[in-house]
């Protein structure tokens, strides 16, 4: 089917989920998980073909992301079952107002409609996204990367088997059959057919979506996250937080990229930081962190002088830009100017400083004495996550099931006119 | 100043409102209202120049919309004072979660940041929009139509006098000095400078924004609103509702454009409808409604045969498309296919039919036994309105102060790492 045909079929399928209650949706999810496991041989065969075609064309890290085995398929099925266990976000009464004229106005959560997701080569995104969309009452249109195309088709075939077993239309879960740029552009401009577009991937994909999408689109993911070590910080705590935020998983969007240190503690703290991120890690045989220092930091410790772009770069690597500031206000102003609005943290024992920082730093998540790595749907208690929005128009921050819903007003009267 | 200079100045001004509490913002609003009234002579002089320049180039209705007098300025000032009386939407704790690891996660309402509003020739929009933006903590960048440019400048000068009196920066309220299409395009693509774009105006403006905007943009306003008269409708109530929805103000977006009638009552109801909308109005000397009938309706009453586009047109005029359907399901399916998702209504005494209709019709506002004309911030109890969103990505429906806010997560810990 062409992309347009798939989009029209997806649109036609919407009413099936509008009537489905929680029991029906959960039954579908369990059937989808079961069918995925039953069809693991077909999925692994398709995945082997994907791997064969990709070998030599993508790096080892990417190949590992692409590769499936029985354990990973079991994990994907378990992920779908966990979504079934989450509460139903649809049909919740968010507010009720009775107006003086007797009109009863209820604000009720409803699905977005057709949600399109453009992603890259991880096969598990296919089942994760389909499960989250279904639970939130949305029809999903998935457009994965070409490296994982055969795997994604086999996974979607299994998910559709599950849908058929509970007598829901196959067209609730759709995979675009064209992995060229043209199909991504078609999704971005499918006004009237796509209600929400979520790009999941690198900065290039997200920029392309923001620049070209005429359908409502969520800007996700890019994180230039800061940790500011205040003059009144517990320095040991600051070390632990930065060690975690920078090195526990440098390739993710909630990892720290910039450390700002108050000048009152810089002489003491920066040597501690260098010991923790460079010397201790070298001694332990771990990958060391490359420190890129502004002029003031460079007077205190050794490191690479920071270049012009180093305070505006999402390194996603063992690299940390380090600067010295003279005040809380300067730190907040720097972060306002350079942050991508994802996650930023202050380490301080001073509650007033924390209150100022959390008020003035306008990022999706602002931390006081905790690691930026917690910005995540699971860690926030949402139970799941389809992405992290860095825009201000809702949703913002980690997106779980509720964030995949819209709302509508249902108004009951007895003949009121205006 | 150029548009870019204004946008950068607006961005710089944001922190002034992030720290402003309700008392400060309300004081500013009262000072703005006072200054507008004090500077009424300058505003009227500017308005006279606008009127002089526009005469002969725009129609009488538009000229009337453009014209100011003391009474209208007093009304505008009163509108600003009313916004001061509304609750502060910023800084509300929307949800609090304590996680098992001790992290306290608060979801808090915050301003969007810089809100750009593109509108047409009504001068009162200038002060209304500025007041709503300020109360919601947003810096506004206004771009009005060229016919009202001198008036808007005089109004903004007065509003800025008010801001200065309470020692807030003038740059919280900004007017773009270029009324060409180029400046509108600059706002639509000012990524990183504009956090939200709201177009207020005709279908052409809204389409241009949806197609060209790369900043987050709200699709507002277009309303092809339906009233469905069910087989179990109270027909007198249906007549009252349709009379109101179609004729009380045909030029607005929540006016009815399409009437669907169940075949079980069509023989009885359509002659009643024709009497109410055509014969009674003619007898009363009122503008009559032109009925555009599908084939089945045309077998029952006289009228103009509906053309291909008549069930997909926002007439904004004394014109009503009328069709006959055989079932509730057919009515809901027709509305799903043809509605713009603004406001749709069912008239029925059957609660099950109403429940089905309000579940299946996915519009921003779905009415049971009331007129579509109630879709309005004031009528919904929001106290005000800056527009009506017809998209599903939030906000949806009437936008008041809360809908001009985003949220962020403020997370407090004691050194948690992941």
Interface residues (C-beta under 8 A of the other chain):
Chain A: X14 X15 X18 X19 X97 X99 X103 X105 X110 X112 X113 X191 X195 X196 X210 X211 X214 X216 X218 X219 X234 X237 X240 X241 X243 X244 X245 X248 X333 X336 X354 X358 X359 X360 X362 X363 X364 X365 X366 X367 X368 X369 X370 X371 X373 X374 X375 X379 X380 X381 X391 X392 X393 X394 X395 X396 X397 X406 X407 X408 X409 X410 X411 X412 X413 X414 X415 X416 X417 X418
Chain B: X14 X15 X18 X19 X97 X99 X103 X105 X110 X112 X113 X191 X195 X196 X210 X211 X214 X216 X218 X219 X234 X237 X240 X241 X243 X244 X245 X248 X333 X336 X354 X358 X359 X360 X362 X363 X364 X365 X366 X367 X368 X369 X370 X371 X373 X374 X375 X379 X380 X381 X391 X392 X393 X394 X395 X396 X397 X406 X407 X408 X409 X410 X411 X412 X413 X414 X415 X416 X417 X418
